[in-house]
């Protein structure tokens, strides 16, 4: 039940994610699904703008949405013991429980998730007016 490690990093919003947000906001003929699923994986290849999926997906699940201040929200998912085990090296936010469109992707040094570990993946989105 103890937190062993916390990591924070900025991630890359991929081209497909940018286009889905643009269409959902402004295109009256498009009603895309919300980005309500987090996936974790073991793929070693760094993220790029043209990515459409994780390198090697290990698990995916629906997120919990929490509104924050103006322009801020957090979505998160806890992957319980026995789910998505291995050397977790990537995370992404998707609009479907399988396949679907990816919003963002981040790779990082491995988090070794054993069968008895739970892992919580959180994504805080901050929209800023400039």
C-alpha positions in Angstrom: 0.0 0.0 0.0 3.0 2.4 0.0 4.0 4.7 -2.8 7.4 3.6 -4.0 8.1 6.1 -6.7 6.5 9.2 -8.4 7.5 10.5 -11.8 6.5 13.7 -13.5 7.2 14.6 -17.1 5.8 16.6 -20.0 4.6 14.4 -22.9 4.1 14.8 -26.6 0.6 15.4 -28.0 0.7 13.5 -31.3 -0.7 14.7 -34.6 -3.7 12.4 -34.5 -4.5 13.8 -31.0 -4.3 17.4 -32.2 -6.6 16.7 -35.1 -9.1 14.9 -33.0 -9.3 17.9 -30.5 -9.5 20.4 -33.4 -12.4 18.4 -35.0 -14.2 17.9 -31.7 -14.0 21.6 -30.9 -14.9 23.1 -34.3 -16.1 20.7 -36.9 -19.9 20.3 -36.7 -19.9 17.1 -38.7 -17.4 15.4 -36.3 -18.4 14.1 -32.9 -15.3 12.2 -31.8 -15.1 10.2 -28.6 -13.5 11.7 -25.5 -10.0 10.6 -24.6 -11.1 8.4 -21.7 -8.6 5.5 -21.8 -5.0 5.2 -20.6 -2.7 2.5 -21.9 0.7 1.5 -20.6 3.3 -0.5 -22.5 6.8 -1.9 -22.8 7.9 -0.4 -26.1 11.4 1.0 -26.1 11.2 3.4 -29.1 11.0 7.2 -28.2 7.7 9.0 -29.0 7.3 11.0 -32.2 4.5 13.3 -33.5 3.4 10.7 -36.0 2.8 7.9 -33.5 -0.7 6.4 -33.6 -0.2 3.6 -31.0 2.1 2.5 -28.2 5.1 0.4 -29.3 4.0 -2.6 -27.2 0.8 -2.1 -25.3 0.6 -4.1 -22.0 -2.8 -2.9 -20.6 -5.5 -0.3 -21.2 -8.4 0.9 -19.1 -11.0 3.6 -18.7 -10.0 6.8 -16.8 -11.5 8.8 -14.0 -12.0 12.5 -14.8 -11.3 15.2 -12.3 -12.0 18.9 -13.1 -9.3 21.3 -11.9 -9.1 25.1 -12.2 -9.7 27.1 -15.4 -8.4 25.1 -18.3 -7.1 22.2 -16.2 -8.3 18.6 -15.7 -6.8 15.3 -14.7 -7.5 11.8 -16.0 -6.1 8.8 -14.3 -6.2 5.0 -14.2 -4.9 2.6 -11.7 -3.7 -0.7 -13.1 -4.2 -3.3 -10.3 -1.9 -6.1 -9.3 -1.6 -8.6 -12.0 -2.5 -6.2 -14.8 0.0 -4.8 -17.2 3.1 -6.3 -15.6 6.7 -6.0 -16.9 9.1 -3.2 -17.5 6.7 -0.4 -18.2 8.3 2.2 -20.4 5.5 4.1 -22.2 2.0 5.6 -21.6 -0.6 7.1 -23.8 -4.2 8.5 -23.7 -6.8 7.1 -26.2 -10.4 7.6 -27.2 -11.3 3.9 -27.2 -11.0 0.8 -25.1 -9.1 -0.9 -27.9 -7.3 0.6 -30.9 -8.9 4.1 -31.4 -7.0 7.4 -31.7 -4.1 8.3 -29.5 -3.9 11.8 -28.0 -0.4 11.7 -26.4 2.5 9.4 -25.8 5.5 9.4 -23.4 8.4 7.0 -23.0 10.6 6.9 -19.9 13.0 4.7 -18.0 11.4 1.4 -17.0 9.1 1.1 -14.1 9.3 -2.6 -13.2 5.7 -3.6 -12.3 5.5 -7.1 -10.8 2.4 -9.2 -10.5 1.9 -7.9 -6.9 2.2 -4.1 -7.8 -0.4 -1.6 -8.8 0.5 1.3 -11.0 -1.4 4.6 -11.3 -1.0 6.6 -14.5 -2.3 10.2 -14.3 -2.4 12.8 -17.1 -3.0 16.5 -16.2 -4.1 18.5 -19.1 -3.5 22.3 -18.9 -4.8 24.6 -21.5 -3.3 28.1 -21.4 -4.4 31.3 -23.1 -1.5 33.2 -24.5 
